[in-house]
Amino acid sequence: MAFPRWTEEHRSFRETVRRFTKDEIRPFAEQWQAEGYFPDEIFGKAGALGLLGVRFDPAWGGSGLDYWYTVILVEELIRGRDIGCVVGLLVQSEMATTVIHDYGSDELKKEWLVPVIRGERIASLGVTEPSGGSDVAALTTSARRDGDDYIIRGAKTFITNGTRAHFVMLAARTGGAGAAGVSLFVVPTDVKGFTVSKRLRKIDLHSSDTAELFFDDVRVPRSNLIGEEGQGFRYIMRSFQGERLVLATMVNSLCRDLLEETMEYLGQRKAFGQTIGSMQVWRHRMADLMTDLEASELLTYRAADDLVSGSPEAEVSVSMAKLYAAEMVRRVIPECGHAYGGYGFMEEYYIARCSRGVQNWGIGAGTSEVMREIIAKRRMSKPRG
Ligand SMILES: Cc1cc2nc3c(=O)[nH]c(=O)nc-3n(C[C@H](O)[C@H](O)[C@H](O)COP(=O)(O)OP(=O)(O)OC[C@H]3O[C@@H](n4cnc5c(N)ncnc54)[C@H](O)[C@@H]3O)c2cc1C
């Protein structure tokens, strides 16, 4: 593919992630999903290879690279076939900690970011609440000033790494209603008043732990505020760009893996004296899906390019990439599952397990409706050029 133009450095980084995935995730993927947990040690192993701080400043232990390397990281990790584990790793490196890196004080970075990049501490992201996740500006968890502390009260739900995290990057209300009242905090999970529900039972991503978190007058020092009070909404929305690029890339890489495997299967499986892959109906179906996938990949690469160049179009292209990928996977997975006949319904087949998670790709990191709202708001208010 002419775009993106991968360099030797990209290829070498891809090789590192590929080896890590092959040695440390793939052999254990089915076991972890069956057991419903992946071991914490994987964070340390990823950290030792520099995979948890790809875009972070080398001054804090990061690699100082750009979003193209995030794309490569995600494309390769997904090939490990334990998406739950990959989601846990990426919440740590690409979702919960970017705001600490971009806006946090040096003290916060030293205490929380450095050990996260090394994989010695585990992070979670606490934005969604039981009353709603799409409307972030309406969140109700409160953080009230009390001398040199804040006192936090409220609840968060669907929190990835929720039962194992050492801290939560928490969004809470410090001011009045709306976006201007939202601030971000680092909240350690060993403090008085913090409790975690038992793990939530999901229909997919079984190895990742997802939980509800409760803050019952949790006291944190003022120094745990990330950046400025009242700027939290702006910080999160900026960080969501990377998160959505990650989600779109996950979907593309998953679909490529599944399509390749399905085409191989169709090349071997026979019916009516010929391989199913030689039947025109299946050749054309596969051609359509490959075209769909490639369109999605190109849109995602365009979004990565916009993020790397700092283009003002990035918000729109990232939203389009996430939206398109979330729709594309709903076409690819059921069709691939159908190609497997009865085996597409059997637990030991990866395609069957992936079928359960299809709907989630249009939910996490902002739903498809939220993506459409962003695109419409930006594009429908733009004067014709
Ligand atoms: C496996 C998993 C892991 C997750 N991990 C995390 C995590 O680590 N941290 C975290 O903070 N959150 C996490 N989430 C939560 C996720 O971000 C939210 O589920 C998501 O943002 C949607 O919020 P909601 O579930 O409250 O749905 P709601 O906001 O209640 O929306 C319900 C439906 O209404 C639609 N809707 C909402 N607004 C509009 C509108 N304006 N126009 C049209 N339709 C609309 C939505 O698109 C959706 O279909 C996770 C979720 C899952 C499933």
The ligand as a Gaussian input file, in Angstrom:
#p B3LYP/6-31G(d) Opt

LIG

0 1
 C      -16.486000      -3.264000      27.481000
 C      -16.617000      -1.814000      27.835000
 C      -15.529000      -1.157000      28.411000
 C      -15.643000       0.191000      28.774000
 N      -14.575000       0.803000      29.399000
 C      -14.740000       2.075000      29.885000
 C      -13.694000       2.688000      30.676000
 O      -12.618000       2.119000      30.897000
 N      -13.940000       3.928000      31.165000
 C      -15.103000       4.610000      30.941000
 O      -15.228000       5.732000      31.420000
 N      -16.105000       4.044000      30.203000
 C      -15.952000       2.800000      29.672000
 N      -16.972000       2.218000      28.947000
 C      -18.212000       2.949000      28.769000
 C      -18.471000       3.479000      27.363000
 O      -17.597000       4.530000      27.070000
 C      -19.949000       3.892000      27.353000
 O      -20.712000       2.700000      27.396000
 C      -20.321000       4.715000      26.141000
 O      -19.708000       5.972000      26.184000
 C      -21.857000       4.923000      26.057000
 O      -22.384000       5.363000      27.258000
 P      -23.674000       4.598000      27.882000
 O      -23.362000       3.155000      27.900000
 O      -24.001000       5.242000      29.182000
 O      -24.823000       4.830000      26.843000
 P      -25.826000       6.094000      26.794000
 O      -25.049000       7.341000      26.819000
 O      -26.888000       5.905000      27.820000
 O      -26.473000       5.909000      25.353000
 C      -27.464000       4.922000      25.072000
 C      -27.809000       4.969000      23.593000
 O      -28.318000       6.276000      23.262000
 C      -27.602000       6.799000      22.171000
 N      -27.465000       8.261000      22.242000
 C      -26.895000       9.006000      23.234000
 N      -26.868000      10.302000      22.893000
 C      -27.440000      10.396000      21.662000
 C      -27.719000      11.475000      20.760000
 N      -27.369000      12.728000      21.046000
 N      -28.337000      11.198000      19.589000
 C      -28.680000       9.921000      19.274000
 N      -28.426000       8.861000      20.074000
 C      -27.825000       9.095000      21.251000
 C      -26.210000       6.157000      22.272000
 O      -25.548000       6.215000      21.027000
 C      -26.585000       4.747000      22.707000
 O      -26.934000       3.993000      21.577000
 C      -16.859000       0.887000      28.533000
 C      -17.938000       0.224000      27.938000
 C      -17.840000      -1.107000      27.593000
 C      -19.025000      -1.795000      26.989000

